[in-house]
Amino acid sequence: MLIEHRAVINSGPLVGLSLAGRLDLLPALFAEFWIPELVYNEVAVAGIGRPGANALSDSRWAVHVRPSPEPDPLLVAELDPGEAAVITLARSLSPCLAVIDEKRGRKIARHVYDLPVKGTAGLFVEAHRRGLLDEVRPVLLDLRRAGYYLSDTVINAACTACEKGV
């Protein structure tokens, strides 16, 4: 199975997709995807009233929630618990994509654990490539206006990737 067909999703991308009203992209982009139990609880339980909580409380997402193995001590020392759970679960399900927005988490996943990574913007680029999303820039700008942090660099890189088909 191709790496792009399997993914483990962190809280940031879940919230971003929820704010954009596009959680539906997860089953459209991935044959299999999982939300670590810790991440699900962070967004849907502890985050009640915040973006993502209501959408994820829908029972159709429960089948994608999975416990994560005990994380490597390096991950616990260097990253927040959600990122550590995503990387640990993705490693146990390898080959698998780790969907993480935080720069440090992405760097550790890629360079220390040799995992492929994407962030929220990367998911929208992939959705555009597959014809699931007409334009990426307006979605990313709307997310930023809603309070989701996206730098100009990330937005411009995503738009360039769409233009070039990269």
N, CA, C and O atoms as a DFTB+ gen file, in Angstrom:
664 C
 N C O
     1  1       0.857      -1.192       0.000
     2  2       0.000       0.000       0.000
     3  2       0.896       1.245       0.000
     4  3       1.896       1.297       0.716
     5  1       0.540       2.215      -0.783
     6  2       1.301       3.448      -0.849
     7  2       1.175       4.235       0.448
     8  3       0.130       4.223       1.099
     9  1       2.252       4.916       0.813
    10  2       2.272       5.722       2.026
    11  2       1.128       6.729       2.021
    12  3       0.489       6.955       3.049
    13  1       0.871       7.329       0.868
    14  2      -0.157       8.370       0.788
    15  2      -1.555       7.841       1.075
    16  3      -2.485       8.624       1.269
    17  1      -1.713       6.530       1.105
    18  2      -3.035       5.960       1.339
    19  2      -3.321       5.719       2.812
    20  3      -4.446       5.384       3.182
    21  1      -2.296       5.891       3.663
    22  2      -2.446       5.662       5.099
    23  2      -1.898       6.872       5.840
    24  3      -0.853       7.410       5.472
    25  1      -2.595       7.295       6.874
    26  2      -2.146       8.490       7.604
    27  2      -2.585       8.442       9.058
    28  3      -3.585       7.816       9.410
    29  1      -1.800       9.126       9.894
    30  2      -2.148       9.376      11.293
    31  2      -2.186      10.893      11.441
    32  3      -1.245      11.587      11.055
    33  1      -3.283      11.402      12.005
    34  2      -3.565      12.835      12.011
    35  2      -3.420      13.436      13.400
    36  3      -3.929      12.885      14.375
    37  1      -2.724      14.570      13.492
    38  2      -2.560      15.303      14.754
    39  2      -3.714      16.310      14.934
    40  3      -4.515      16.530      14.025
    41  1      -3.769      16.903      16.116
    42  2      -4.863      17.816      16.465
    43  2      -4.912      19.064      15.595
    44  3      -5.998      19.481      15.192
    45  1      -3.770      19.671      15.295
    46  2      -3.764      20.891      14.480
    47  2      -4.456      20.694      13.144
    48  3      -5.366      21.454      12.815
    49  1      -4.052      19.692      12.358
    50  2      -4.743      19.459      11.089
    51  2      -6.220      19.108      11.260
    52  3      -7.039      19.498      10.427
    53  1      -6.576      18.385      12.313
    54  2      -8.000      18.090      12.557
    55  2      -8.787      19.376      12.778
    56  3      -9.876      19.550      12.230
    57  1      -8.230      20.269      13.583
    58  2      -8.890      21.545      13.847
    59  2      -8.957      22.381      12.559
    60  3      -9.992      22.972      12.251
    61  1      -7.853      22.424      11.816
    62  2      -7.827      23.182      10.567
    63  2      -8.859      22.680       9.567
    64  3      -9.587      23.475       8.972
    65  1      -8.925      21.372       9.380
    66  2      -9.917      20.804       8.464
    67  2     -11.334      21.088       8.952
    68  3     -12.228      21.366       8.154
    69  1     -11.530      21.018      10.254
    70  2     -12.840      21.291      10.831
    71  2     -13.240      22.755      10.613
    72  3     -14.365      23.041      10.205
    73  1     -12.312      23.677      10.887
    74  2     -12.595      25.104      10.671
    75  2     -12.964      25.390       9.216
    76  3     -13.809      26.238       8.931
    77  1     -12.319      24.669       8.306
    78  2     -12.593      24.856       6.883
    79  2     -13.846      24.104       6.446
    80  3     -14.279      24.222       5.300
    81  1     -14.427      23.331       7.362
    82  2     -15.591      22.525       7.007
    83  2     -15.240      21.404       6.054
    84  3     -16.066      21.000       5.235
    85  1     -14.005      20.892       6.155
    86  2     -13.532      19.901       5.185
    87  2     -12.946      18.641       5.827
    88  3     -12.008      18.057       5.284
    89  1     -13.476      18.219       6.958
    90  2     -13.066      16.929       7.518
    91  2     -13.358      15.799       6.536
    92  3     -12.740      14.736       6.605
    93  1     -14.296      16.028       5.627
    94  2     -14.634      15.030       4.616
    95  2     -13.456      14.687       3.711
    96  3     -13.479      13.663       3.028
    97  1     -12.429      15.529       3.698
    98  2     -11.267      15.239       2.859
    99  2     -10.479      14.029       3.368
   100  3      -9.832      13.342       2.578
   101  1     -10.525      13.762       4.670
   102  2      -9.741      12.639       5.204
   103  2     -10.114      11.315       4.545
   104  3      -9.227      10.646       4.014
   105  1     -11.384      10.903       4.554
   106  2     -11.699       9.642       3.880
   107  2     -11.557       9.721       2.360
   108  3     -11.395       8.693       1.704
   109  1     -11.614      10.921       1.798
   110  2     -11.432      11.075       0.351
   111  2      -9.957      10.953      -0.041
   112  3      -9.646      10.476      -1.133
   113  1      -9.049      11.381       0.842
   114  2      -7.620      11.356       0.541
   115  2      -6.935      10.054       0.942
   116  3      -5.952       9.650       0.322
   117  1      -7.450       9.400       1.975
   118  2      -6.752       8.238       2.526
   119  2      -7.657       7.012       2.588
   120  3      -8.804       7.092       3.026
   121  1      -7.123       5.882       2.146
   122  2      -7.850       4.619       2.265
   123  2      -7.981       4.248       3.742
   124  3      -8.988       3.683       4.167
   125  1      -6.948       4.577       4.511
   126  2      -6.940       4.320       5.947
   127  2      -6.359       5.543       6.649
   128  3      -5.322       6.069       6.243
   129  1      -7.027       5.985       7.691
   130  2      -6.452       7.059       8.505
   131  2      -6.873       6.847       9.946
   132  3      -7.943       6.317      10.246
   133  1      -5.968       7.291      10.836
   134  2      -6.205       7.102      12.257
   135  2      -5.960       8.387      13.012
   136  3      -5.146       9.227      12.626
   137  1      -6.685       8.509      14.091
   138  2      -6.529       9.619      15.025
   139  2      -6.101       8.976      16.346
   140  3      -6.864       8.205      16.926
   141  1      -4.896       9.280      16.827
   142  2      -4.515       8.704      18.113
   143  2      -5.536       9.072      19.190
   144  3      -6.042      10.193      19.223
   145  1      -5.825       8.128      20.055
   146  2      -6.817       8.346      21.107
   147  2      -6.518       9.612      21.902
   148  3      -7.428      10.375      22.227
   149  1      -5.257       9.832      22.212
   150  2      -4.852      11.022      22.959
   151  2      -5.215      12.302      22.189
   152  3      -5.688      13.270      22.784
   153  1      -4.997      12.306      20.881
   154  2      -5.317      13.464      20.036
   155  2      -6.832      13.653      19.972
   156  3      -7.324      14.776      20.086
   157  1      -7.557      12.580      19.793
   158  2      -9.015      12.661      19.750
   159  2      -9.548      13.268      21.048
   160  3     -10.394      14.162      21.020
   161  1      -9.049      12.782      22.180
   162  2      -9.495      13.306      23.481
   163  2      -9.131      14.779      23.641
   164  3      -9.889      15.554      24.225
   165  1      -7.976      15.155      23.123
   166  2      -7.530      16.556      23.191
   167  2      -8.479      17.472      22.420
   168  3      -8.811      18.563      22.885
   169  1      -8.910      17.029      21.250
   170  2      -9.759      17.862      20.402
   171  2     -11.240      17.733      20.762
   172  3     -11.922      18.740      20.955
   173  1     -11.735      16.507      20.853
   174  2     -13.176      16.287      20.993
   175  2     -13.678      16.308      22.432
   176  3     -14.844      16.624      22.669
   177  1     -12.823      15.978      23.395
   178  2     -13.270      15.916      24.787
   179  2     -12.793      17.146      25.558
   180  3     -13.605      17.935      26.042
   181  1     -11.474      17.306      25.668
   182  2     -10.931      18.459      26.399
   183  2     -11.224      19.763      25.670
   184  3     -11.256      20.829      26.284
   185  1     -11.439      19.677      24.342
   186  2     -11.658      20.882      23.547
   187  2     -13.110      21.245      23.326
   188  3     -13.421      22.013      22.416
   189  1     -14.007      20.709      24.140
   190  2     -15.433      20.987      23.951
   191  2     -15.657      22.499      23.857
   192  3     -15.168      23.273      24.681
   193  1     -16.406      22.889      22.835
   194  2     -16.699      24.303      22.610
   195  2     -15.689      24.981      21.705
   196  3     -15.909      26.114      21.275
   197  1     -14.585      24.309      21.407
   198  2     -13.566      24.880      20.520
   199  2     -13.660      24.227      19.142
   200  3     -14.308      23.192      18.988
   201  1     -13.009      24.836      18.133
   202  2     -13.085      24.288      16.778
   203  2     -12.651      22.824      16.728
   204  3     -11.652      22.433      17.331
   205  1     -13.416      22.037      16.005
   206  2     -13.111      20.628      15.819
   207  2     -13.857      19.710      16.752
   208  3     -14.143      18.568      16.392
   209  1     -14.183      20.180      17.951
   210  2     -14.792      19.310      18.960
   211  2     -16.145      18.758      18.503
   212  3     -16.372      17.550      18.566
   213  1     -17.033      19.624      18.047
   214  2     -18.357      19.157      17.630
   215  2     -18.281      18.225      16.435
   216  3     -18.927      17.178      16.415
   217  1     -17.496      18.602      15.444
   218  2     -17.397      17.774      14.241
   219  2     -16.845      16.395      14.569
   220  3     -17.339      15.395      14.049
   221  1     -15.832      16.324      15.420
   222  2     -15.226      15.035      15.747
   223  2     -16.068      14.196      16.690
   224  3     -15.856      12.988      16.792
   225  1     -17.014      14.809      17.378
   226  2     -17.850      14.038      18.289
   227  2     -18.865      13.181      17.526
   228  3     -19.513      12.321      18.123
   229  1     -19.010      13.403      16.228
   230  2     -19.868      12.587      15.380
   231  2     -19.330      11.145      15.406
   232  3     -18.124      10.932      15.278
   233  1     -20.201      10.186      15.567
   234  2     -19.799       8.785      15.740
   235  2     -19.015       8.208      14.561
   236  3     -18.289       7.229      14.738
   237  1     -19.140       8.785      13.367
   238  2     -18.404       8.226      12.223
   239  2     -16.893       8.369      12.374
   240  3     -16.135       7.663      11.708
   241  1     -16.446       9.281      13.249
   242  2     -15.007       9.461      13.447
   243  2     -14.457       8.479      14.479
   244  3     -13.256       8.212      14.500
   245  1     -15.316       7.945      15.325
   246  2     -14.873       7.034      16.392
   247  2     -14.164       5.797      15.841
   248  3     -13.255       5.274      16.485
   249  1     -14.561       5.327      14.674
   250  2     -13.916       4.139      14.104
   251  2     -12.464       4.401      13.697
   252  3     -11.704       3.461      13.465
   253  1     -12.086       5.659      13.612
   254  2     -10.719       6.018      13.221
   255  2      -9.817       6.299      14.425
   256  3      -8.626       6.565      14.263
   257  1     -10.379       6.239      15.615
   258  2      -9.605       6.505      16.830
   259  2      -8.901       5.217      17.241
   260  3      -9.493       4.138      17.272
   261  1      -7.623       5.368      17.554
   262  2      -6.811       4.194      17.874
   263  2      -5.823       4.538      18.978
   264  3      -5.241       5.622      18.962
   265  1      -5.620       3.637      19.940
   266  2      -4.600       3.908      20.961
   267  2      -3.215       3.888      20.325
   268  3      -2.978       3.182      19.345
   269  1      -2.329       4.653      20.883
   270  2      -0.957       4.716      20.390
   271  2      -0.056       3.927      21.327
   272  3      -0.268       3.943      22.540
   273  1       0.950       3.234      20.786
   274  2       1.901       2.553      21.664
   275  2       2.642       3.565      22.550
   276  3       2.568       4.773      22.325
   277  1       3.339       3.062      23.536
   278  2       4.144       3.916      24.418
   279  2       5.194       4.645      23.581
   280  3       5.943       4.006      22.842
   281  1       5.259       5.982      23.686
   282  2       6.210       6.727      22.849
   283  2       7.658       6.588      23.309
   284  3       7.944       6.320      24.476
   285  1       8.536       6.776      22.369
   286  2       9.978       6.823      22.609
   287  2      10.244       7.969      23.585
   288  3       9.632       9.028      23.447
   289  1      11.139       7.797      24.574
   290  2      11.440       8.880      25.519
   291  2      11.898      10.174      24.844
   292  3      11.646      11.260      25.367
   293  1      12.563      10.077      23.697
   294  2      12.974      11.277      22.955
   295  2      11.747      12.101      22.576
   296  3      11.749      13.325      22.707
   297  1      10.712      11.430      22.111
   298  2       9.502      12.146      21.709
   299  2       8.843      12.832      22.891
   300  3       8.391      13.972      22.784
   301  1       8.789      12.145      24.004
   302  2       8.175      12.712      25.208
   303  2       8.949      13.945      25.664
   304  3       8.354      14.925      26.110
   305  1      10.264      13.896      25.553
   306  2      11.105      15.013      25.995
   307  2      11.048      16.197      25.038
   308  3      11.175      17.343      25.469
   309  1      10.860      15.941      23.758
   310  2      10.985      16.984      22.743
   311  2       9.673      17.563      22.210
   312  3       9.645      18.696      21.730
   313  1       8.589      16.791      22.292
   314  2       7.345      17.208      21.647
   315  2       6.165      17.168      22.605
   316  3       6.259      16.619      23.703
   317  1       5.058      17.754      22.178
   318  2       3.855      17.659      23.008
   319  2       3.295      16.242      22.883
   320  3       3.637      15.524      21.944
   321  1       2.450      15.841      23.811
   322  2       1.955      14.464      23.812
   323  2       1.226      14.048      22.526
   324  3       1.335      12.898      22.101
   325  1       0.491      14.968      21.911
   326  2      -0.214      14.637      20.675
   327  2       0.737      14.315      19.540
   328  3       0.556      13.320      18.839
   329  1       1.744      15.143      19.353
   330  2       2.728      14.890      18.296
   331  2       3.458      13.580      18.547
   332  3       3.687      12.801      17.621
   333  1       3.825      13.336      19.814
   334  2       4.505      12.077      20.168
   335  2       3.610      10.886      19.832
   336  3       4.095       9.874      19.327
   337  1       2.310      10.995      20.106
   338  2       1.368       9.903      19.814
   339  2       1.238       9.679      18.306
   340  3       1.188       8.536      17.852
   341  1       1.184      10.758      17.534
   342  2       1.070      10.638      16.072
   343  2       2.290       9.930      15.514
   344  3       2.155       8.986      14.736
   345  1       3.467      10.367      15.895
   346  2       4.702       9.767      15.374
   347  2       4.807       8.308      15.796
   348  3       5.166       7.454      14.985
   349  1       4.501       8.016      17.043
   350  2       4.588       6.651      17.548
   351  2       3.613       5.731      16.812
   352  3       3.977       4.626      16.408
   353  1       2.381       6.192      16.642
   354  2       1.390       5.373      15.941
   355  2       1.763       5.211      14.463
   356  3       1.644       4.116      13.915
   357  1       2.206       6.274      13.825
   358  2       2.607       6.187      12.414
   359  2       3.771       5.209      12.245
   360  3       3.806       4.448      11.278
   361  1       4.706       5.227      13.166
   362  2       5.837       4.280      13.109
   363  2       5.347       2.850      13.242
   364  3       5.844       1.959      12.552
   365  1       4.384       2.619      14.112
   366  2       3.895       1.254      14.329
   367  2       3.072       0.751      13.147
   368  3       2.905      -0.457      12.980
   369  1       2.557       1.661      12.328
   370  2       1.722       1.293      11.187
   371  2       2.452       1.460       9.856
   372  3       1.834       1.396       8.794
   373  1       3.741       1.668       9.915
   374  2       4.544       1.954       8.737
   375  2       4.311       0.909       7.637
   376  3       4.209      -0.284       7.925
   377  1       4.226       1.360       6.373
   378  2       4.406       2.728       5.902
   379  2       3.153       3.561       6.156
   380  3       2.028       3.117       5.930
   381  1       3.384       4.764       6.624
   382  2       2.269       5.615       7.014
   383  2       2.717       7.071       7.049
   384  3       3.836       7.371       7.464
   385  1       1.860       7.954       6.623
   386  2       2.107       9.390       6.622
   387  2       1.745       9.980       7.980
   388  3       0.703       9.642       8.542
   389  1       2.586      10.852       8.510
   390  2       2.281      11.594       9.741
   391  2       1.795      12.976       9.323
   392  3       2.506      13.702       8.628
   393  1       0.590      13.342       9.742
   394  2       0.028      14.648       9.386
   395  2       0.139      15.547      10.611
   396  3      -0.646      15.451      11.555
   397  1       1.150      16.433      10.563
   398  2       1.523      17.294      11.685
   399  2       1.817      18.676      11.130
   400  3       2.486      18.804      10.105
   401  1       1.324      19.713      11.796
   402  2       1.615      21.080      11.357
   403  2       2.858      21.674      12.012
   404  3       3.584      22.432      11.370
   405  1       3.110      21.351      13.251
   406  2       4.192      21.984      13.996
   407  2       5.548      21.630      13.387
   408  3       5.855      20.462      13.146
   409  1       6.340      22.655      13.149
   410  2       7.618      22.508      12.459
   411  2       8.552      21.515      13.152
   412  3       9.157      20.664      12.501
   413  1       8.662      21.631      14.470
   414  2       9.569      20.739      15.204
   415  2       9.109      19.283      15.106
   416  3       9.923      18.384      14.899
   417  1       7.822      19.058      15.253
   418  2       7.284      17.705      15.144
   419  2       7.508      17.113      13.762
   420  3       7.858      15.940      13.631
   421  1       7.307      17.923      12.735
   422  2       7.533      17.464      11.363
   423  2       9.000      17.108      11.144
   424  3       9.325      16.093      10.528
   425  1       9.876      17.964      11.662
   426  2      11.310      17.744      11.488
   427  2      11.749      16.443      12.169
   428  3      12.497      15.658      11.586
   429  1      11.292      16.219      13.384
   430  2      11.656      14.999      14.109
   431  2      11.065      13.770      13.409
   432  3      11.749      12.759      13.252
   433  1       9.816      13.854      12.996
   434  2       9.185      12.726      12.297
   435  2       9.967      12.360      11.034
   436  3      10.217      11.186      10.761
   437  1      10.341      13.377      10.281
   438  2      11.024      13.157       9.006
   439  2      12.470      12.718       9.189
   440  3      12.893      11.717       8.611
   441  1      13.229      13.459       9.988
   442  2      14.669      13.239      10.047
   443  2      15.118      12.208      11.078
   444  3      16.125      11.532      10.872
   445  1      14.389      12.080      12.176
   446  2      14.788      11.107      13.200
   447  2      14.121       9.757      12.943
   448  3      14.754       8.713      13.104
   449  1      12.846       9.771      12.545
   450  2      12.093       8.527      12.397
   451  2      11.812       8.155      10.948
   452  3      11.162       7.144      10.684
   453  1      12.294       8.962      10.007
   454  2      12.172       8.677       8.581
   455  2      10.721       8.470       8.126
   456  3      10.430       7.619       7.286
   457  1       9.829       9.268       8.704
   458  2       8.425       9.201       8.316
   459  2       8.115      10.283       7.283
   460  3       8.635      11.395       7.378
   461  1       7.288       9.972       6.316
   462  2       6.808      11.035       5.429
   463  2       5.826      11.905       6.211
   464  3       5.076      11.400       7.047
   465  1       5.829      13.201       5.942
   466  2       4.949      14.113       6.666
   467  2       4.242      15.073       5.709
   468  3       4.741      15.392       4.630
   469  1       3.085      15.513       6.135
   470  2       2.343      16.592       5.486
   471  2       1.700      17.379       6.601
   472  3       1.549      16.896       7.723
   473  1       1.322      18.611       6.271
   474  2       0.572      19.430       7.203
   475  2      -0.790      19.737       6.608
   476  3      -1.165      19.200       5.565
   477  1      -1.515      20.596       7.275
   478  2      -2.854      20.965       6.813
   479  2      -2.799      21.520       5.396
   480  3      -3.593      21.122       4.544
   481  1      -1.878      22.428       5.139
   482  2      -1.767      23.006       3.792
   483  2      -1.474      21.918       2.764
   484  3      -2.020      21.943       1.661
   485  1      -0.627      20.978       3.114
   486  2      -0.310      19.872       2.215
   487  2      -1.520      19.004       1.895
   488  3      -1.642      18.482       0.787
   489  1      -2.415      18.851       2.874
   490  2      -3.647      18.100       2.623
   491  2      -4.520      18.825       1.603
   492  3      -5.116      18.201       0.725
   493  1      -4.590      20.159       1.730
   494  2      -5.382      20.930       0.771
   495  2      -4.757      20.894      -0.623
   496  3      -5.474      20.860      -1.623
   497  1      -3.424      20.900      -0.693
   498  2      -2.744      20.783      -1.992
   499  2      -3.080      19.436      -2.626
   500  3      -3.401      19.365      -3.813
   501  1      -3.005      18.379      -1.838
   502  2      -3.320      17.044      -2.358
   503  2      -4.782      16.963      -2.792
   504  3      -5.091      16.350      -3.814
   505  1      -5.671      17.570      -2.032
   506  2      -7.091      17.594      -2.404
   507  2      -7.279      18.325      -3.739
   508  3      -8.075      17.900      -4.577
   509  1      -6.552      19.412      -3.927
   510  2      -6.607      20.157      -5.190
   511  2      -6.119      19.274      -6.342
   512  3      -6.756      19.217      -7.394
   513  1      -5.006      18.596      -6.147
   514  2      -4.443      17.724      -7.191
   515  2      -5.426      16.636      -7.612
   516  3      -5.479      16.246      -8.778
   517  1      -6.194      16.160      -6.652
   518  2      -7.141      15.075      -6.932
   519  2      -8.516      15.585      -7.372
   520  3      -9.451      14.805      -7.548
   521  1      -8.624      16.902      -7.545
   522  2      -9.879      17.472      -8.022
   523  2     -10.958      17.575      -6.959
   524  3     -12.139      17.706      -7.283
   525  1     -10.565      17.518      -5.689
   526  2     -11.523      17.598      -4.583
   527  2     -11.700      19.026      -4.078
   528  3     -12.599      19.307      -3.286
   529  1     -10.836      19.920      -4.541
   530  2     -10.844      21.310      -4.092
   531  2     -10.436      22.182      -5.275
   532  3      -9.391      21.951      -5.883
   533  1     -11.249      23.179      -5.604
   534  2     -10.968      24.024      -6.763
   535  2      -9.767      24.928      -6.544
   536  3      -8.878      25.003      -7.392
   537  1      -9.740      25.618      -5.401
   538  2      -8.659      26.563      -5.122
   539  2      -8.175      26.387      -3.694
   540  3      -8.961      26.103      -2.789
   541  1      -6.878      26.557      -3.501
   542  2      -6.281      26.382      -2.183
   543  2      -6.133      27.711      -1.444
   544  3      -6.421      27.791      -0.249
   545  1      -5.688      28.751      -2.145
   546  2      -5.425      30.033      -1.483
   547  2      -6.627      30.560      -0.682
   548  3      -6.453      30.928       0.480
   549  1      -7.834      30.609      -1.255
   550  2      -8.960      31.139      -0.469
   551  2      -9.235      30.318       0.797
   552  3      -9.589      30.880       1.834
   553  1      -9.077      29.008       0.718
   554  2      -9.313      28.151       1.885
   555  2      -8.282      28.455       2.968
   556  3      -8.628      28.589       4.142
   557  1      -7.025      28.564       2.572
   558  2      -5.957      28.843       3.544
   559  2      -6.109      30.240       4.148
   560  3      -5.892      30.424       5.346
   561  1      -6.478      31.214       3.334
   562  2      -6.682      32.572       3.855
   563  2      -7.886      32.624       4.796
   564  3      -7.851      33.323       5.809
   565  1      -8.942      31.894       4.468
   566  2     -10.097      31.822       5.370
   567  2      -9.712      31.180       6.700
   568  3     -10.153      31.625       7.760
   569  1      -8.901      30.149       6.641
   570  2      -8.426      29.507       7.878
   571  2      -7.649      30.500       8.727
   572  3      -7.843      30.579       9.940
   573  1      -6.779      31.245       8.092
   574  2      -5.980      32.219       8.835
   575  2      -6.874      33.288       9.455
   576  3      -6.662      33.691      10.598
   577  1      -7.868      33.745       8.708
   578  2      -8.808      34.736       9.258
   579  2      -9.602      34.165      10.432
   580  3     -10.017      34.908      11.321
   581  1      -9.812      32.857      10.438
   582  2     -10.543      32.200      11.530
   583  2      -9.651      31.984      12.757
   584  3     -10.105      31.472      13.781
   585  1      -8.366      32.383      12.641
   586  2      -7.464      32.266      13.778
   587  2      -6.498      31.103      13.709
   588  3      -5.724      30.896      14.642
   589  1      -6.521      30.340      12.631
   590  2      -5.601      29.216      12.474
   591  2      -4.287      29.760      11.941
   592  3      -4.273      30.456      10.925
   593  1      -3.175      29.452      12.616
   594  2      -1.904      30.028      12.210
   595  2      -1.384      29.373      10.936
   596  3      -1.147      28.166      10.892
   597  1      -1.214      30.183       9.915
   598  2      -0.568      29.786       8.669
   599  2       0.278      30.965       8.221
   600  3      -0.230      32.070       8.035
   601  1       1.570      30.724       8.049
   602  2       2.461      31.807       7.625
   603  2       2.278      32.082       6.138
   604  3       1.767      31.248       5.391
   605  1       2.708      33.272       5.728
   606  2       2.684      33.608       4.308
   607  2       3.524      32.606       3.521
   608  3       3.167      32.231       2.404
   609  1       4.636      32.175       4.107
   610  2       5.523      31.216       3.441
   611  2       4.787      29.912       3.152
   612  3       4.889      29.373       2.049
   613  1       4.049      29.404       4.134
   614  2       3.306      28.155       3.948
   615  2       2.210      28.331       2.900
   616  3       2.040      27.480       2.026
   617  1       1.478      29.419       2.984
   618  2       0.405      29.670       2.016
   619  2       0.975      29.786       0.608
   620  3       0.453      29.177      -0.326
   621  1       2.036      30.559       0.452
   622  2       2.635      30.737      -0.875
   623  2       3.207      29.431      -1.414
   624  3       3.068      29.138      -2.601
   625  1       3.848      28.644      -0.552
   626  2       4.395      27.361      -0.978
   627  2       3.288      26.420      -1.436
   628  3       3.440      25.716      -2.435
   629  1       2.177      26.408      -0.708
   630  2       1.047      25.550      -1.088
   631  2       0.489      25.975      -2.441
   632  3       0.194      25.124      -3.280
   633  1       0.343      27.261      -2.660
   634  2      -0.189      27.757      -3.926
   635  2       0.768      27.479      -5.077
   636  3       0.336      27.130      -6.175
   637  1       2.055      27.629      -4.832
   638  2       3.060      27.321      -5.851
   639  2       3.022      25.837      -6.208
   640  3       3.126      25.472      -7.379
   641  1       2.872      24.979      -5.186
   642  2       2.800      23.536      -5.441
   643  2       1.583      23.198      -6.293
   644  3       1.647      22.315      -7.147
   645  1       0.486      23.890      -6.066
   646  2      -0.714      23.648      -6.885
   647  2      -0.498      24.077      -8.329
   648  3      -0.907      23.391      -9.265
   649  1       0.147      25.216      -8.491
   650  2       0.400      25.749      -9.848
   651  2       1.339      24.858     -10.641
   652  3       1.151      24.644     -11.838
   653  1       2.358      24.339      -9.956
   654  2       3.380      23.531     -10.620
   655  2       2.995      22.067     -10.680
   656  3       3.611      21.293     -11.412
   657  1       1.975      21.673      -9.912
   658  2       1.629      20.268      -9.865
   659  2       2.666      19.456      -9.121
   660  3       2.784      18.245      -9.312
   661  1       3.431      20.148      -8.256
   662  2       4.516      19.493      -7.494
   663  2       3.950      18.670      -6.382
   664  3       4.700      18.045      -5.632
